[in-house]
Structures are given as structure tokens and as C-alpha cells.
Amino acid sequence: MAKRVTKGFADKTAKALRDARKHCPTCGEPIEFVKYIGTGTDPEKNSMKFKERILQICSCNRNEYFK
């Protein structure tokens, strides 16, 4: 039978301290993924349309989307 490989305490703590998030090259802040839902009108049907986008937001572009 194969021997089961276990990680040591140092390996577990190093993994917990590592930051796996993507960072902005300009400001260095972690990038947050936010679902942005914009509204618009359809002139042909006189109805509302919703446009969904996934945005990457950090402190550089936060003021453009959150007013």
C-alpha cells in the first residue's frame, strides 16, 4: 500500500498566510469582482432592459461606479 503524505505545520501556516487574490498594478490593492447591473430603455417596445457585467474594482476605479 502507498504511504499517505501529510503536510507539516509549517506548510499549513505558509498556505494560510499566502494571499491568492489578484492585485492592481497601479495601487497594489486587491481587486474585487463585482456584478454591475445597468438599466436602459428599449425604444421599440417601451420597456426596461437590464445589462449585467462583472467588473474588477480597486481603489483606482471605485469612484467611477460607486457615487
MINU-677665 format. One line per field, with one value per residue: residue number from 1; residue in one letter; z, x, y of N, C-alpha, C, O in turn. Coordinates in nm, 2 decimals, always signed. Atoms other than C-alpha are relative to their C-alpha. Layout:
i [NUM/...] $
aa [a/...] $
n.up [Z/...] $
n.east [X/...] $
n.north [Y/...] $
ca.up [Z/...] $
ca.east [X/...] $
ca.north [Y/...] $
c.up [Z/...] $
c.east [X/...] $
c.north [Y/...] $
o.up [Z/...] $
o.east [X/...] $
o.north [Y/...] $
% end
This chain:
i [1/2/3/4/5/6/7/8/9/10/11/12/13/14/15/16/17/18/19/20/21/22/23/24/25/26/27/28/29/30/31/32/33/34/35/36/37/38/39/40/41/42/43/44/45/46/47/48/49/50/51/52/53/54/55/56/57/58/59/60/61/62/63/64/65/66/67] $
aa [m/a/k/r/v/t/k/g/f/a/d/k/t/a/k/a/l/r/d/a/r/k/h/c/p/t/c/g/e/p/i/e/f/v/k/y/i/g/t/g/t/d/p/e/k/n/s/m/k/f/k/e/r/i/l/q/i/c/s/c/n/r/n/e/y/f/k] $
n.up [+0.00/+0.01/-0.12/+0.01/-0.02/-0.07/-0.01/-0.13/-0.06/+0.07/+0.13/-0.02/-0.04/+0.12/+0.09/-0.05/+0.01/+0.14/+0.05/+0.14/+0.08/+0.11/-0.05/+0.10/+0.02/-0.03/-0.14/-0.08/-0.08/+0.06/+0.09/-0.04/+0.12/-0.04/+0.10/+0.03/+0.08/+0.05/+0.06/+0.13/+0.05/+0.14/+0.06/+0.08/-0.08/-0.12/-0.12/-0.06/+0.02/-0.10/+0.05/-0.11/+0.03/-0.11/+0.00/-0.09/-0.06/-0.10/-0.04/+0.12/+0.08/-0.08/+0.01/+0.13/-0.01/-0.12/-0.01] $
n.east [+0.08/-0.07/+0.00/+0.07/-0.09/+0.07/-0.08/-0.04/+0.06/-0.06/+0.07/+0.14/+0.00/-0.04/+0.11/+0.10/-0.04/-0.01/+0.12/+0.02/+0.07/-0.07/-0.02/-0.01/-0.13/-0.02/+0.01/-0.05/+0.12/+0.06/+0.11/+0.13/+0.09/+0.13/+0.10/+0.06/+0.12/+0.04/+0.13/+0.02/+0.13/+0.01/+0.10/+0.09/+0.10/+0.03/-0.02/-0.13/-0.09/-0.11/-0.12/-0.08/-0.14/-0.09/-0.11/-0.11/-0.01/-0.10/+0.01/-0.02/+0.12/+0.11/+0.09/+0.07/+0.12/+0.07/+0.01] $
n.north [-0.12/-0.12/-0.08/-0.13/-0.11/-0.10/-0.12/-0.04/-0.12/-0.12/-0.01/-0.05/-0.15/-0.07/-0.01/-0.09/-0.14/-0.04/-0.08/+0.05/-0.09/-0.08/-0.13/-0.11/-0.04/-0.15/-0.04/+0.11/+0.05/+0.11/-0.02/+0.06/+0.02/-0.05/+0.01/-0.14/+0.01/-0.13/+0.00/-0.08/+0.01/+0.05/-0.09/+0.07/+0.07/-0.08/+0.08/-0.01/+0.11/+0.01/+0.05/+0.05/+0.01/+0.03/-0.10/+0.01/-0.13/-0.02/-0.14/-0.09/-0.02/+0.02/-0.12/+0.00/+0.09/-0.02/-0.15] $
ca.up [+0.00/-0.07/+0.22/+0.28/+0.25/+0.51/+0.53/+0.82/+1.04/+0.86/+0.52/+0.65/+0.81/+0.49/+0.28/+0.52/+0.51/+0.13/-0.04/-0.36/-0.47/-0.78/-0.70/-0.90/-1.06/-1.00/-0.64/-0.51/-0.35/-0.40/-0.69/-0.60/-0.86/-0.85/-1.05/-1.21/-1.33/-1.55/-1.68/-2.02/-2.21/-2.53/-2.76/-2.98/-2.70/-2.44/-2.18/-1.95/-2.02/-1.77/-1.87/-1.64/-1.63/-1.40/-1.31/-1.15/-0.89/-0.68/-0.53/-0.87/-1.04/-0.74/-0.78/-1.14/-1.04/-0.68/-0.65] $
ca.east [+0.00/+0.11/+0.21/-0.01/+0.17/+0.08/+0.19/+0.37/+0.26/+0.50/+0.34/-0.01/+0.07/+0.25/-0.05/-0.28/-0.07/-0.04/-0.27/-0.41/-0.60/-0.51/-0.37/-0.39/-0.06/-0.12/-0.23/-0.14/-0.49/-0.66/-0.91/-1.27/-1.51/-1.85/-2.16/-2.28/-2.64/-2.71/-3.05/-3.16/-3.47/-3.58/-3.74/-3.91/-4.10/-4.11/-3.97/-3.67/-3.36/-3.10/-2.74/-2.52/-2.14/-1.87/-1.63/-1.29/-1.28/-1.00/-0.93/-0.83/-1.17/-1.40/-1.54/-1.64/-1.90/-1.99/-2.11] $
ca.north [+0.00/+0.35/+0.57/+0.87/+1.20/+1.46/+1.82/+1.96/+2.25/+2.50/+2.41/+2.47/+2.81/+2.92/+2.84/+3.03/+3.34/+3.35/+3.60/+3.43/+3.73/+3.94/+4.28/+4.61/+4.70/+5.08/+5.10/+4.75/+4.70/+4.36/+4.35/+4.28/+4.13/+4.30/+4.22/+4.56/+4.58/+4.88/+4.98/+5.11/+5.16/+4.98/+5.24/+4.98/+4.81/+5.09/+4.87/+4.85/+4.64/+4.52/+4.48/+4.27/+4.29/+4.16/+4.44/+4.44/+4.71/+4.85/+5.20/+5.34/+5.30/+5.27/+5.63/+5.57/+5.30/+5.39/+5.76] $
c.up [+0.00/+0.13/-0.02/+0.04/+0.08/+0.00/+0.14/+0.04/-0.08/-0.14/+0.01/+0.04/-0.12/-0.10/+0.06/-0.01/-0.14/-0.05/-0.15/-0.08/-0.10/+0.05/-0.12/-0.02/+0.03/+0.14/+0.09/+0.09/-0.07/-0.09/+0.04/-0.13/+0.05/-0.12/-0.02/-0.09/-0.04/-0.07/-0.13/-0.05/-0.15/-0.07/-0.09/+0.08/+0.12/+0.13/+0.05/-0.03/+0.11/-0.07/+0.11/-0.05/+0.13/-0.01/+0.10/+0.06/+0.11/+0.04/-0.11/-0.07/+0.09/-0.01/-0.13/+0.01/+0.13/+0.03/+0.14] $
c.east [+0.09/-0.01/-0.07/+0.09/-0.08/+0.09/+0.03/-0.07/+0.05/-0.07/-0.14/-0.01/+0.05/-0.11/-0.11/+0.04/+0.02/-0.13/-0.01/-0.08/+0.08/+0.01/+0.02/+0.15/+0.03/+0.00/+0.04/-0.11/-0.06/-0.12/-0.12/-0.08/-0.14/-0.09/-0.07/-0.12/-0.04/-0.14/+0.00/-0.14/+0.00/-0.10/-0.11/-0.12/-0.05/+0.01/+0.15/+0.09/+0.11/+0.12/+0.10/+0.14/+0.07/+0.12/+0.11/+0.02/+0.11/-0.01/+0.02/-0.13/-0.13/-0.10/-0.08/-0.14/-0.08/+0.00/-0.05] $
c.north [+0.12/+0.08/+0.13/+0.12/+0.11/+0.12/+0.04/+0.13/+0.13/+0.01/+0.05/+0.15/+0.08/+0.02/+0.09/+0.14/+0.05/+0.07/-0.04/+0.09/+0.08/+0.14/+0.10/+0.04/+0.15/+0.03/-0.11/-0.06/-0.13/+0.03/-0.08/-0.02/+0.03/-0.02/+0.14/-0.02/+0.14/-0.01/+0.09/-0.02/-0.05/+0.08/-0.07/-0.05/+0.08/-0.08/+0.02/-0.12/+0.01/-0.06/-0.04/-0.01/-0.03/+0.10/-0.04/+0.13/+0.01/+0.15/+0.09/+0.03/-0.01/+0.12/+0.00/-0.08/+0.03/+0.15/+0.03] $
o.up [+0.05/+0.20/-0.13/+0.14/+0.03/+0.00/+0.23/-0.04/-0.10/-0.18/-0.07/-0.01/-0.14/-0.16/-0.02/-0.02/-0.16/-0.02/-0.23/-0.20/-0.08/+0.11/-0.23/+0.08/+0.06/+0.19/+0.21/+0.16/-0.19/-0.05/+0.07/-0.22/+0.15/-0.24/+0.08/-0.19/+0.04/-0.11/-0.14/+0.00/-0.22/-0.04/-0.11/+0.04/+0.19/+0.21/-0.02/-0.05/+0.15/-0.14/+0.20/-0.15/+0.24/-0.11/+0.20/+0.00/+0.19/-0.01/-0.10/-0.10/+0.03/-0.01/-0.13/-0.05/+0.12/+0.06/+0.17] $
o.east [+0.20/-0.11/-0.05/+0.15/-0.19/+0.21/-0.05/-0.14/-0.02/-0.09/-0.18/-0.09/-0.01/-0.13/-0.17/-0.05/+0.02/-0.24/+0.07/-0.10/+0.21/-0.09/+0.07/+0.22/+0.14/+0.10/+0.07/-0.09/-0.05/-0.20/-0.11/-0.09/-0.19/-0.05/-0.14/-0.11/-0.08/-0.18/+0.08/-0.21/+0.10/-0.22/-0.21/-0.23/-0.14/-0.08/+0.23/+0.03/+0.14/+0.11/+0.13/+0.17/+0.03/+0.19/+0.08/+0.06/+0.12/-0.11/-0.03/-0.15/-0.23/-0.22/-0.18/-0.23/-0.20/+0.11/-0.06] $
o.north [+0.13/+0.07/+0.20/+0.11/+0.15/+0.11/+0.00/+0.20/+0.22/+0.13/+0.13/+0.22/+0.19/+0.12/+0.17/+0.23/+0.17/+0.02/-0.01/+0.06/+0.09/+0.19/+0.06/+0.06/+0.19/+0.09/-0.09/-0.15/-0.14/+0.12/-0.20/+0.07/-0.03/+0.01/+0.18/-0.08/+0.22/-0.12/+0.18/-0.11/-0.02/+0.07/-0.01/-0.05/+0.04/-0.07/+0.08/-0.23/+0.12/-0.16/+0.05/-0.06/+0.01/+0.10/-0.10/+0.23/-0.09/+0.22/+0.21/+0.15/-0.02/+0.10/+0.07/-0.04/+0.02/+0.21/+0.15] $
% end
